Amino acid sequence: MSENKKSTIELSVELDENHIPETLRWTAKDGGVENEEAKAMLLSVWDSKAQETLRIDLWTKDMPVDEMKVFFHQTLVAMSDTFNRATQDEKMTATMKDFCDYFAEKLELKK
């Protein structure tokens, strides 16, 4: 029997005296990422027993609002792609993509 491979992703959060994130770093050695800085992160975990999503949403106090808008748009687009791969629900994926386009238009992200 073959042994399962284990992969680790590490998140590091440095807080100021008011518990506001100042520095976010992450490591995923299997992906070639070592102690890389990030300005924001969204992590969702499915709790099958409770049938609910657990979340960690963090951003540093110096994350610019205009970058946060782009970050959210790109995250929504990626979620649409992931939803499609996971469900093959083409109709809902198209609806989600339409919303992503609307989101980008309203925030004037597309030039």
FIKOLZA-1660 file (N, C-alpha, C; in steps of 0.1 Angstrom, whole numbers, plus 5000, padded with zeros to 4 digits):
% residues 111
   i   px   py   pz ch aa at
   1 5008 4988 5000  A  M  N
   1 5000 5000 5000  A  M CA
   1 5009 5012 5000  A  M  C
   2 5005 5022 4992  A  S  N
   2 5013 5034 4991  A  S CA
   2 5010 5044 5003  A  S  C
   3 5020 5052 5007  A  E  N
   3 5018 5061 5017  A  E CA
   3 5013 5074 5012  A  E  C
   4 5003 5080 5019  A  N  N
   4 4998 5093 5014  A  N CA
   4 5008 5104 5016  A  N  C
   5 5008 5113 5007  A  K  N
   5 5017 5125 5009  A  K CA
   5 5010 5136 5017  A  K  C
   6 5017 5143 5025  A  K  N
   6 5012 5153 5033  A  K CA
   6 5018 5167 5028  A  K  C
   7 5010 5177 5027  A  S  N
   7 5014 5190 5023  A  S CA
   7 5009 5200 5033  A  S  C
   8 5017 5210 5036  A  T  N
   8 5014 5220 5047  A  T CA
   8 5014 5234 5041  A  T  C
   9 5004 5241 5044  A  I  N
   9 5003 5256 5041  A  I CA
   9 5003 5263 5054  A  I  C
  10 5013 5272 5056  A  E  N
  10 5014 5280 5068  A  E CA
  10 5010 5295 5066  A  E  C
  11 5003 5300 5075  A  L  N
  11 4999 5314 5075  A  L CA
  11 5004 5320 5088  A  L  C
  12 5010 5332 5086  A  S  N
  12 5016 5340 5097  A  S CA
  12 5010 5354 5097  A  S  C
  13 5005 5358 5109  A  V  N
  13 4998 5371 5110  A  V CA
  13 5005 5379 5122  A  V  C
  14 5011 5390 5118  A  E  N
  14 5017 5399 5128  A  E CA
  14 5007 5410 5131  A  E  C
  15 5004 5412 5144  A  L  N
  15 4994 5422 5148  A  L CA
  15 5000 5433 5155  A  L  C
  16 4993 5445 5154  A  D  N
  16 4998 5457 5162  A  D CA
  16 4991 5456 5176  A  D  C
  17 4993 5466 5184  A  E  N
  17 4989 5466 5198  A  E CA
  17 4973 5465 5199  A  E  C
  18 4966 5469 5188  A  N  N
  18 4952 5468 5188  A  N CA
  18 4946 5456 5181  A  N  C
  19 4955 5446 5178  A  H  N
  19 4952 5434 5172  A  H CA
  19 4948 5435 5157  A  H  C
  20 4953 5445 5151  A  I  N
  20 4950 5448 5137  A  I CA
  20 4962 5442 5129  A  I  C
  21 4960 5434 5118  A  P  N
  21 4971 5428 5111  A  P CA
  21 4980 5439 5105  A  P  C
  22 4993 5438 5107  A  E  N
  22 5003 5446 5101  A  E CA
  22 5010 5439 5090  A  E  C
  23 5012 5426 5092  A  T  N
  23 5019 5418 5082  A  T CA
  23 5013 5404 5081  A  T  C
  24 5010 5400 5069  A  L  N
  24 5005 5387 5066  A  L CA
  24 5016 5380 5057  A  L  C
  25 5019 5368 5061  A  R  N
  25 5029 5360 5053  A  R CA
  25 5023 5346 5052  A  R  C
  26 5027 5339 5041  A  W  N
  26 5023 5325 5038  A  W CA
  26 5034 5317 5032  A  W  C
  27 5034 5304 5035  A  T  N
  27 5043 5295 5030  A  T CA
  27 5036 5283 5025  A  T  C
  28 5039 5278 5013  A  A  N
  28 5034 5266 5007  A  A CA
  28 5046 5260 4999  A  A  C
  29 5054 5252 5006  A  K  N
  29 5067 5248 5000  A  K CA
  29 5064 5239 4988  A  K  C
  30 5054 5231 4988  A  D  N
  30 5051 5223 4976  A  D CA
  30 5048 5232 4964  A  D  C
  31 5043 5244 4966  A  G  N
  31 5040 5253 4955  A  G CA
  31 5051 5263 4953  A  G  C
  32 5063 5261 4959  A  G  N
  32 5074 5270 4957  A  G CA
  32 5072 5284 4964  A  G  C
  33 5064 5285 4974  A  V  N
  33 5061 5297 4981  A  V CA
  33 5068 5296 4995  A  V  C
  34 5076 5306 4998  A  E  N
  34 5083 5305 5011  A  E CA
  34 5083 5319 5018  A  E  C
  35 5075 5320 5028  A  N  N
  35 5074 5332 5036  A  N CA
  35 5071 5345 5028  A  N  C
  36 5061 5344 5019  A  E  N
  36 5058 5355 5010  A  E CA
  36 5048 5364 5017  A  E  C
  37 5050 5377 5015  A  E  N
  37 5041 5387 5021  A  E CA
  37 5028 5388 5013  A  E  C
  38 5017 5391 5019  A  A  N
  38 5004 5393 5013  A  A CA
  38 4998 5405 5020  A  A  C
  39 4989 5412 5013  A  K  N
  39 4982 5423 5019  A  K CA
  39 4968 5419 5024  A  K  C
  40 4963 5408 5018  A  A  N
  40 4949 5403 5022  A  A CA
  40 4948 5388 5020  A  A  C
  41 4939 5382 5027  A  M  N
  41 4937 5368 5025  A  M CA
  41 4922 5365 5029  A  M  C
  42 4916 5356 5022  A  L  N
  42 4903 5350 5025  A  L CA
  42 4904 5335 5026  A  L  C
  43 4901 5329 5037  A  L  N
  43 4902 5315 5038  A  L CA
  43 4888 5310 5042  A  L  C
  44 4883 5300 5035  A  S  N
  44 4870 5294 5038  A  S CA
  44 4872 5279 5040  A  S  C
  45 4866 5273 5050  A  V  N
  45 4867 5259 5053  A  V CA
  45 4853 5254 5055  A  V  C
  46 4850 5242 5049  A  W  N
  46 4837 5236 5050  A  W CA
  46 4837 5227 5062  A  W  C
  47 4828 5229 5072  A  D  N
  47 4826 5221 5083  A  D CA
  47 4814 5212 5080  A  D  C
  48 4817 5199 5076  A  S  N
  48 4807 5190 5072  A  S CA
  48 4797 5186 5083  A  S  C
  49 4802 5185 5095  A  K  N
  49 4794 5181 5106  A  K CA
  49 4783 5192 5109  A  K  C
  50 4788 5205 5109  A  A  N
  50 4778 5216 5112  A  A CA
  50 4771 5221 5100  A  A  C
  51 4776 5216 5088  A  Q  N
  51 4771 5221 5075  A  Q CA
  51 4771 5236 5074  A  Q  C
  52 4783 5241 5076  A  E  N
  52 4785 5255 5075  A  E CA
  52 4800 5259 5071  A  E  C
  53 4801 5271 5066  A  T  N
  53 4814 5275 5062  A  T CA
  53 4821 5283 5073  A  T  C
  54 4833 5280 5076  A  L  N
  54 4841 5288 5086  A  L CA
  54 4850 5296 5078  A  L  C
  55 4852 5309 5083  A  R  N
  55 4860 5318 5075  A  R CA
  55 4870 5326 5083  A  R  C
  56 4881 5329 5076  A  I  N
  56 4891 5339 5082  A  I CA
  56 4893 5349 5071  A  I  C
  57 4889 5361 5073  A  D  N
  57 4891 5372 5064  A  D CA
  57 4900 5382 5070  A  D  C
  58 4912 5384 5065  A  L  N
  58 4922 5393 5070  A  L CA
  58 4928 5402 5059  A  L  C
  59 4931 5415 5063  A  W  N
  59 4939 5424 5055  A  W CA
  59 4947 5433 5063  A  W  C
  60 4958 5437 5058  A  T  N
  60 4966 5446 5066  A  T CA
  60 4961 5460 5066  A  T  C
  61 4965 5468 5076  A  K  N
  61 4959 5481 5077  A  K CA
  61 4964 5491 5065  A  K  C
  62 4975 5486 5058  A  D  N
  62 4979 5494 5047  A  D CA
  62 4975 5489 5033  A  D  C
  63 4965 5480 5033  A  M  N
  63 4959 5475 5021  A  M CA
  63 4951 5486 5014  A  M  C
  64 4955 5491 5002  A  P  N
  64 4948 5501 4996  A  P CA
  64 4934 5497 4992  A  P  C
  65 4924 5505 4993  A  V  N
  65 4910 5502 4990  A  V CA
  65 4909 5498 4975  A  V  C
  66 4916 5505 4966  A  D  N
  66 4915 5502 4952  A  D CA
  66 4920 5488 4949  A  D  C
  67 4931 5484 4956  A  E  N
  67 4936 5470 4955  A  E CA
  67 4926 5460 4961  A  E  C
  68 4919 5464 4971  A  M  N
  68 4909 5455 4978  A  M CA
  68 4898 5452 4968  A  M  C
  69 4894 5462 4960  A  K  N
  69 4883 5461 4950  A  K CA
  69 4887 5451 4940  A  K  C
  70 4900 5452 4935  A  V  N
  70 4905 5443 4925  A  V CA
  70 4906 5429 4930  A  V  C
  71 4911 5428 4943  A  F  N
  71 4912 5415 4950  A  F CA
  71 4899 5408 4951  A  F  C
  72 4889 5415 4955  A  F  N
  72 4875 5409 4955  A  F CA
  72 4870 5405 4942  A  F  C
  73 4872 5413 4932  A  H  N
  73 4868 5409 4918  A  H CA
  73 4875 5397 4914  A  H  C
  74 4888 5396 4915  A  Q  N
  74 4895 5384 4911  A  Q CA
  74 4891 5372 4919  A  Q  C
  75 4888 5374 4931  A  T  N
  75 4883 5363 4940  A  T CA
  75 4870 5358 4935  A  T  C
  76 4861 5367 4932  A  L  N
  76 4848 5363 4927  A  L CA
  76 4849 5355 4914  A  L  C
  77 4857 5360 4905  A  V  N
  77 4859 5353 4892  A  V CA
  77 4865 5339 4894  A  V  C
  78 4875 5338 4903  A  A  N
  78 4881 5325 4906  A  A CA
  78 4870 5315 4913  A  A  C
  79 4862 5321 4921  A  M  N
  79 4851 5313 4928  A  M CA
  79 4841 5308 4917  A  M  C
  80 4838 5316 4907  A  S  N
  80 4830 5312 4896  A  S CA
  80 4836 5300 4889  A  S  C
  81 4849 5301 4886  A  D  N
  81 4856 5290 4879  A  D CA
  81 4856 5277 4888  A  D  C
  82 4859 5279 4900  A  T  N
  82 4859 5267 4909  A  T CA
  82 4845 5261 4911  A  T  C
  83 4835 5269 4912  A  F  N
  83 4821 5264 4912  A  F CA
  83 4818 5256 4900  A  F  C
  84 4822 5261 4888  A  N  N
  84 4820 5253 4876  A  N CA
  84 4827 5240 4876  A  N  C
  85 4840 5240 4880  A  R  N
  85 4848 5227 4880  A  R CA
  85 4842 5217 4890  A  R  C
  86 4836 5222 4901  A  A  N
  86 4831 5214 4912  A  A CA
  86 4817 5208 4909  A  A  C
  87 4809 5216 4901  A  T  N
  87 4795 5213 4899  A  T CA
  87 4791 5210 4885  A  T  C
  88 4799 5215 4875  A  Q  N
  88 4796 5215 4861  A  Q CA
  88 4782 5221 4858  A  Q  C
  89 4778 5231 4867  A  D  N
  89 4766 5238 4865  A  D CA
  89 4768 5250 4857  A  D  C
  90 4767 5248 4844  A  E  N
  90 4771 5259 4834  A  E CA
  90 4761 5271 4835  A  E  C
  91 4749 5269 4838  A  K  N
  91 4739 5280 4838  A  K CA
  91 4742 5289 4850  A  K  C
  92 4744 5283 4862  A  M  N
  92 4747 5292 4874  A  M CA
  92 4761 5298 4872  A  M  C
  93 4770 5291 4866  A  T  N
  93 4784 5297 4864  A  T CA
  93 4782 5309 4855  A  T  C
  94 4774 5308 4845  A  A  N
  94 4772 5320 4836  A  A CA
  94 4766 5332 4844  A  A  C
  95 4757 5329 4853  A  T  N
  95 4750 5339 4861  A  T CA
  95 4761 5345 4870  A  T  C
  96 4769 5337 4876  A  M  N
  96 4780 5342 4885  A  M CA
  96 4790 5351 4877  A  M  C
  97 4793 5347 4865  A  K  N
  97 4802 5355 4856  A  K CA
  97 4796 5368 4853  A  K  C
  98 4783 5368 4850  A  D  N
  98 4776 5380 4847  A  D CA
  98 4777 5390 4859  A  D  C
  99 4775 5385 4871  A  F  N
  99 4776 5393 4883  A  F CA
  99 4791 5399 4884  A  F  C
 100 4801 5390 4881  A  C  N
 100 4815 5395 4882  A  C CA
 100 4817 5407 4872  A  C  C
 101 4811 5405 4860  A  D  N
 101 4812 5416 4850  A  D CA
 101 4805 5429 4855  A  D  C
 102 4793 5427 4861  A  Y  N
 102 4786 5438 4867  A  Y CA
 102 4794 5445 4878  A  Y  C
 103 4799 5437 4887  A  F  N
 103 4808 5441 4898  A  F CA
 103 4819 5450 4893  A  F  C
 104 4826 5445 4883  A  A  N
 104 4838 5452 4877  A  A CA
 104 4833 5465 4871  A  A  C
 105 4822 5465 4864  A  E  N
 105 4817 5477 4857  A  E CA
 105 4813 5487 4868  A  E  C
 106 4806 5484 4878  A  K  N
 106 4802 5493 4888  A  K CA
 106 4814 5499 4896  A  K  C
 107 4825 5491 4898  A  L  N
 107 4837 5496 4904  A  L CA
 107 4847 5502 4895  A  L  C
 108 4843 5503 4882  A  E  N
 108 4851 5508 4871  A  E CA
 108 4865 5502 4871  A  E  C
 109 4865 5488 4872  A  L  N
 109 4877 5481 4872  A  L CA
 109 4882 5477 4858  A  L  C
 110 4873 5476 4849  A  K  N
 110 4877 5473 4835  A  K CA
 110 4879 5486 4827  A  K  C
 111 4890 5486 4820  A  K  N
 111 4893 5498 4812  A  K CA
 111 4892 5495 4798  A  K  C
% end
